[in-house]
Amino acid sequence: MSRPQPKFTVAICGAAIGGFSLAAFLSEYSDSQHPVNVDIYESRPEVSTRGAGIGIWKRSWQLLQNLGLDKELDRRGVPHPKDGEARGPVFRKSDQEAEGYEFHSHVMPYGPLTLTRPLLLELLQSKLSADCTVHTNTHLVRYEDHAGGRITLYFKDGTISEADVLVGADGVHSATRAVFFDNLALADPSKADVYRRCIPPRWSGQFVYRTLIPVEKLRNVNPRHIALSDRPQIFCGKSKHALTNPTGEVLNFVMFHTVFEECHDYDGEYITELSKDEVAKAVEGWEPAVQELIKVSDTYTRWAVHVIDPIPLSVHGRVALLGDAAHAMLSHQGVGGGQAIEDAHILGRLLAHQAITKENTPNALKIYQELRLKASQKAAERSKENGMMYEFIHPDFAFDSRKGEPTRDQLTRLGQAIGDSFQWLAVGGCDEDWTMAENMLKNGSTL
Ligand SMILES: Cc1cc2nc3c(=O)[nH]c(=O)nc-3n(C[C@H](O)[C@H](O)[C@H](O)COP(=O)(O)OP(=O)(O)OC[C@H]3O[C@@H](n4cnc5c(N)ncnc54)[C@H](O)[C@@H]3O)c2cc1C
């Protein structure tokens, strides 16, 4: 039997959390008699098989359940996240020479699921229908959006392809975003400066220092070290905070260092190797537990964390930006991947909807922009605010040990604010967002 004629073709640039989530939602919600044809283009030779754990909060968990991924986890023996309270990280005041102390024991309102990135990508790929094709080694360089409706895609190796809709899910350095805002700048020279500023990612003003600490080595330095407990620790101090996360025989160590509180231009290396002495210098005068941690590992990498300043549009004609390509953010709430999944849910269901045809795809894209752009930018803002709270530079909790130590009472209030900041992630609400999207589609309210 011949396969049904697809209603149109969506090209997705980027085969990671955002791109695969979109393909999975298109597969799940398309009408089998009028499927959406999906081509996923990935610049790497293969889908990434690397990456640490990624926390999935209740909002995105509900969406993964809608895709049936709860059953895939059962098959792999991975326990589901728990509704109800779970013990989270412990926050310590650490930027003084005396021993630090706990000021907030985080009880999470919902026990998030942590999956390794390769497993999450494998689960999403398991949901792709026969109408989805993954093309690796295909690096998008540019595209042309023709007035008649077709989009031509040009790849680094000289190959060319076509689609009816293009979704840039190609991350913080998105090539799609570059062409998207360049086209807007050419179309409206009066706003050319604003649009062109949206093209390059910007340095967040933060560096992150990373290493893996062998548990055995830390035990030799101090068998009672606080980081050897079974809970993640967050060592807080002025303009810096370090996290340790126990993962079996190694501790994942990450330390953020805020140099500027606003985004800045940056012309240095994105990733550099650092010695432990250089990292130790950054935490001079901090409590002994931090000094001991730094001593254990010999090499560190330092990453200049880049983000996207809030963009005014994520949709232009038949082209949309999704995930980090639209809103790469700081990681202090662990929600960037979840936001990519939420984008994919709304856009995927809209494009799959029976009311959307090849001719009116821009309507679906406009509703997607209306519902998702501001919401994801709000999530980015919250993540940034959390980092400022952890580093005592939030306007409501701006402590400076040089001018006097914060009181226990002030730190307790800070702990409560940190606890409250995670509440929105525990209540769900993505299905309600879809109801809103469908109503907008039916009523033509934003069109
Ligand atoms: C330290 C850290 C911790 C984090 N923790 C969490 C967490 O706990 N929970 C959470 O939800 N989020 C977390 N995040 C954020 C999350 O990792 C990202 O938001 C998410 O991975 C973005 O997915 P994406 O698919 O949009 O982009 P990416 O993962 O960047 O994928 C883009 C893909 O596009 C491909 N590509 C790029 N350019 C091209 C091109 N020109 N042509 C073709 N392909 C191209 C790339 O190779 C890549 O495969 C964390 C981030 C960091 C840095």
The ligand as an SDF file (V2000), in Angstrom:
LIG
                    3D

 53 58  0  0  0  0  0  0  0  0999 V2000
   25.8200   23.1790   32.9670 C   0  0  0  0  0  0  0  0  0  0  0  0
   24.4260   23.1080   32.3930 C   0  0  0  0  0  0  0  0  0  0  0  0
   23.4350   22.4310   33.0930 C   0  0  0  0  0  0  0  0  0  0  0  0
   22.1310   22.3550   32.5830 C   0  0  0  0  0  0  0  0  0  0  0  0
   21.1690   21.6670   33.2730 N   0  0  0  0  0  0  0  0  0  0  0  0
   19.9210   21.5940   32.7990 C   0  0  0  0  0  0  0  0  0  0  0  0
   18.9060   20.8500   33.4930 C   0  0  0  0  0  0  0  0  0  0  0  0
   19.1450   20.2500   34.5220 O   0  0  0  0  0  0  0  0  0  0  0  0
   17.6530   20.8420   32.9690 N   0  0  0  0  0  0  0  0  0  0  0  0
   17.3480   21.4930   31.7960 C   0  0  0  0  0  0  0  0  0  0  0  0
   16.1840   21.4530   31.3630 O   0  0  0  0  0  0  0  0  0  0  0  0
   18.2920   22.1890   31.1060 N   0  0  0  0  0  0  0  0  0  0  0  0
   19.5550   22.2440   31.5660 C   0  0  0  0  0  0  0  0  0  0  0  0
   20.5190   22.9080   30.8610 N   0  0  0  0  0  0  0  0  0  0  0  0
   20.1630   23.5730   29.5860 C   0  0  0  0  0  0  0  0  0  0  0  0
   20.0610   22.5810   28.4260 C   0  0  0  0  0  0  0  0  0  0  0  0
   21.2300   21.7930   28.3480 O   0  0  0  0  0  0  0  0  0  0  0  0
   19.8640   23.2990   27.0850 C   0  0  0  0  0  0  0  0  0  0  0  0
   18.8980   24.3000   27.2340 O   0  0  0  0  0  0  0  0  0  0  0  0
   19.4090   22.3230   25.9910 C   0  0  0  0  0  0  0  0  0  0  0  0
   20.3670   21.3050   25.8220 O   0  0  0  0  0  0  0  0  0  0  0  0
   19.1790   23.0500   24.6650 C   0  0  0  0  0  0  0  0  0  0  0  0
   18.8170   22.1250   23.6820 O   0  0  0  0  0  0  0  0  0  0  0  0
   18.7100   22.5570   22.1560 P   0  0  0  0  0  0  0  0  0  0  0  0
   18.2770   21.3310   21.4280 O   0  0  0  0  0  0  0  0  0  0  0  0
   17.8700   23.7730   22.0290 O   0  0  0  0  0  0  0  0  0  0  0  0
   20.1720   23.0050   21.7220 O   0  0  0  0  0  0  0  0  0  0  0  0
   21.5590   22.2060   21.6960 P   0  0  0  0  0  0  0  0  0  0  0  0
   21.6060   21.1690   22.7540 O   0  0  0  0  0  0  0  0  0  0  0  0
   22.6240   23.2220   21.6800 O   0  0  0  0  0  0  0  0  0  0  0  0
   21.5270   21.4450   20.3010 O   0  0  0  0  0  0  0  0  0  0  0  0
   21.7330   22.0830   19.0760 C   0  0  0  0  0  0  0  0  0  0  0  0
   22.0360   21.0280   18.0260 C   0  0  0  0  0  0  0  0  0  0  0  0
   22.1500   21.6710   16.7550 O   0  0  0  0  0  0  0  0  0  0  0  0
   23.3130   21.2190   16.0880 C   0  0  0  0  0  0  0  0  0  0  0  0
   23.7390   22.3060   15.1930 N   0  0  0  0  0  0  0  0  0  0  0  0
   24.3180   23.4850   15.5530 C   0  0  0  0  0  0  0  0  0  0  0  0
   24.5240   24.2460   14.4700 N   0  0  0  0  0  0  0  0  0  0  0  0
   24.0780   23.5430   13.4060 C   0  0  0  0  0  0  0  0  0  0  0  0
   24.0140   23.8070   12.0070 C   0  0  0  0  0  0  0  0  0  0  0  0
   24.4490   24.9670   11.4860 N   0  0  0  0  0  0  0  0  0  0  0  0
   23.4870   22.8540   11.1630 N   0  0  0  0  0  0  0  0  0  0  0  0
   23.0230   21.6780   11.6830 C   0  0  0  0  0  0  0  0  0  0  0  0
   23.0640   21.3800   13.0070 N   0  0  0  0  0  0  0  0  0  0  0  0
   23.5730   22.3020   13.8440 C   0  0  0  0  0  0  0  0  0  0  0  0
   24.3000   20.9220   17.2120 C   0  0  0  0  0  0  0  0  0  0  0  0
   25.3270   20.0430   16.8030 O   0  0  0  0  0  0  0  0  0  0  0  0
   23.3660   20.3090   18.2670 C   0  0  0  0  0  0  0  0  0  0  0  0
   23.2010   18.9280   18.0740 O   0  0  0  0  0  0  0  0  0  0  0  0
   21.8230   22.9910   31.3510 C   0  0  0  0  0  0  0  0  0  0  0  0
   22.8220   23.6710   30.6370 C   0  0  0  0  0  0  0  0  0  0  0  0
   24.1240   23.7230   31.1510 C   0  0  0  0  0  0  0  0  0  0  0  0
   25.1680   24.4430   30.3520 C   0  0  0  0  0  0  0  0  0  0  0  0
  1  2  1  0
  2  3  1  0
  2 52  2  0
  3  4  2  0
  4  5  1  0
  4 50  1  0
  5  6  2  0
  6  7  1  0
  6 13  1  0
  7  8  2  0
  7  9  1  0
  9 10  1  0
 10 11  2  0
 10 12  1  0
 12 13  2  0
 13 14  1  0
 14 15  1  0
 14 50  1  0
 15 16  1  0
 16 17  1  0
 16 18  1  0
 18 19  1  0
 18 20  1  0
 20 21  1  0
 20 22  1  0
 22 23  1  0
 23 24  1  0
 24 25  2  0
 24 26  1  0
 24 27  1  0
 27 28  1  0
 28 29  2  0
 28 30  1  0
 28 31  1  0
 31 32  1  0
 32 33  1  0
 33 34  1  0
 33 48  1  0
 34 35  1  0
 35 36  1  0
 35 46  1  0
 36 37  1  0
 36 45  1  0
 37 38  2  0
 38 39  1  0
 39 40  1  0
 39 45  2  0
 40 41  1  0
 40 42  2  0
 42 43  1  0
 43 44  2  0
 44 45  1  0
 46 47  1  0
 46 48  1  0
 48 49  1  0
 50 51  2  0
 51 52  1  0
 52 53  1  0
M  END
$$$$
